[in-house]
Amino acid sequence: MDTLARLKSGQLAGTTRLTLSCGLTQFPEEIFELADTLQILDLSGNHLSSLPADLGRLKHLQILFCSNNDFAEVPACVGQCPQLSMIGFKANRIAHLPAAALQPVLRWLILTDNCLEQLPEELGDCTRMQKLMLSGNRLTQLPASLARLENLELLRLSANRLTHLPDWLFTLPRLAWLAYAGNPLPDVFCTPHEPGAVPDIDWTDLQLHKRLGEGASGVIQQALWRSRQLEVAVKLYKGSMTSDGSPLNEMAACIAAGSHPNLIKVEGRVSGHPQGSPGLVMNLIDPSYLNLAGPPSFASCSRDVYADDLSFTPGVLQRMAQGIASVAAQLHDHGINHGDLYAHNILWHEAGDCLFGDFGAACFYPADDSLAARGIERIEVRAFGLLLGEWLERCPEPLDELAALQQACVQPDVLARPGFDEVVASLVG
C-alpha cells in the first residue's frame, strides 16, 4: 500500500515525518489528522499550487518542503505555523514572497531556482536566520533590512541579476559561506586574477569505466586516458542550476585554482563530447581517502556531522590545518572565494593528508584593497575558523596557540580577522 493510501486509512497516526510525492494537485486534508505529532512534511515533486489557509493547525510542524511543484508564490499561510523553522520551495515558479509567510523563528529558507525579482523588507525581521538560499532567481537588489540578520551564516545569491554587492554584506558578523557567481557584477567579480590553463582532452581518448559518484552539479566516472595509459576521474557537468550556483562556473573555478598538494589535480578539459557536455579530467583519488564529515543535518543546520568516535592527534590536526589554510590562501591569492569551506568537502586519511574539493559555490573577486575584497576573504576565514574549532573539539589535548588562532578567525568584527596569508604564517611559525 502506498503512503497516500496509508495516510487516508489512518495507518500513519502518530507519525512525525511524512513524505508524499505522487502527483498531488491538492493538499490531502488527512494530513491534519497528524497535527499533534507531525514535525517534518515533504510535499516535493507534485503539482501543488496552493496550501490550505488553515495550515497553522499543524502546530508542531518544524520543516516544510514543497520543491518541484507549481507554486507562483510562497503561501502566506506557512507563516501561521508557530514552530516552522525550515522552509523549502526550490524549483517552482515563485515570483512573490509575502511578508505574512515569514516567521521570526525561521532559520533556513530555500527559494532556489524561482522567479523572484524582489524580497520583502520584513525578511530582515527573521533575525534567527542562519541559511538563506536564493540562487537562480531574478533579484536586482537585496533589501537593506538584511543587514540585521546577525545570525546569518550561509547565503546563496548566485545566478540572479545583481549589479553590485552591498557593503553591509561584508560586515555580517557570522557569515561564513557566501556564493554570488553568475550575476552581472563588474568584471572584477567575474574573472580570476589570472585565468588558469589546462589542455583539451578529446572525448574519444577516454574510455569510461565505473561511476564513482554523482552530485548536484555532475557525474564522476573512472576512466582510462588512452593516450597516457592513465586511470583518471572524469566529471561531466549537468549544466543546470544547483543550490550553490552554476556548474559551469564551478568548472571555471577548478581550472583557475591551479595546482596545489591539497587540491585534486585537474588534468584537462573534455572536448568533443557527443552531446556537447562540458567536463573535466582529474586525478584519480586513492581510495584510502575518505570524507572527513557528512553535510549538515536538519538539526545541525549549518554544521557538518562527524562520526561520533572521530578524534585527531595534535600532529594530525596541525597537518590538516596547515594544508587547508595553505590551499585557501592560494585560492584567495588567485581571487577565488571557495564559498563552501566545510569538512564534508574534504577528503582525508589518518596521517593527516587531505584534499579539498567541490567548487560548486566558488566566486571570483577583485585583486585590490577594497572593502569587498577584504571582506570576502575574511568571510571565508570565518569558515576556516569554524572548521578549526570542530577539529579542536575532537582533539583530546589542549592546543592553546591553535585555539587562539581559531578565536581570531571567528571574531564578529569581520575586518579584524586575519587574512589567509596571516593564518598560514601562524600555523607554520
Secondary structure as UniProt FT lines:
FT   HELIX           3..8
FT   TURN            9..14
FT   STRAND          17..19
FT   HELIX           29..34
FT   TURN            35..37
FT   STRAND          40..42
FT   TURN            53..54
FT   HELIX           55..57
FT   TURN            59..60
FT   STRAND          63..65
FT   HELIX           76..80
FT   TURN            82..83
FT   STRAND          86..88
FT   HELIX           99..101
FT   TURN            104..105
FT   STRAND          108..110
FT   HELIX           121..125
FT   TURN            127..128
FT   STRAND          131..133
FT   HELIX           144..148
FT   TURN            150..151
FT   STRAND          154..156
FT   HELIX           167..171
FT   TURN            173..174
FT   STRAND          177..179
FT   TURN            181..182
FT   HELIX           187..189
FT   STRAND          200..202
FT   HELIX           203..205
FT   STRAND          206..214
FT   STRAND          218..225
FT   HELIX           226..228
FT   STRAND          230..237
FT   HELIX           247..256
FT   TURN            261..262
FT   STRAND          266..271
FT   TURN            274..275
FT   STRAND          279..283
FT   TURN            287..288
FT   STRAND          290..291
FT   TURN            298..302
FT   TURN            308..309
FT   HELIX           314..333
FT   TURN            334..335
FT   STRAND          336..337
FT   HELIX           343..345
FT   STRAND          346..348
FT   TURN            350..351
FT   STRAND          354..356
FT   TURN            360..361
FT   STRAND          363..364
FT   HELIX           371..393
FT   HELIX           400..410
FT   HELIX           414..416
FT   HELIX           420..428
//
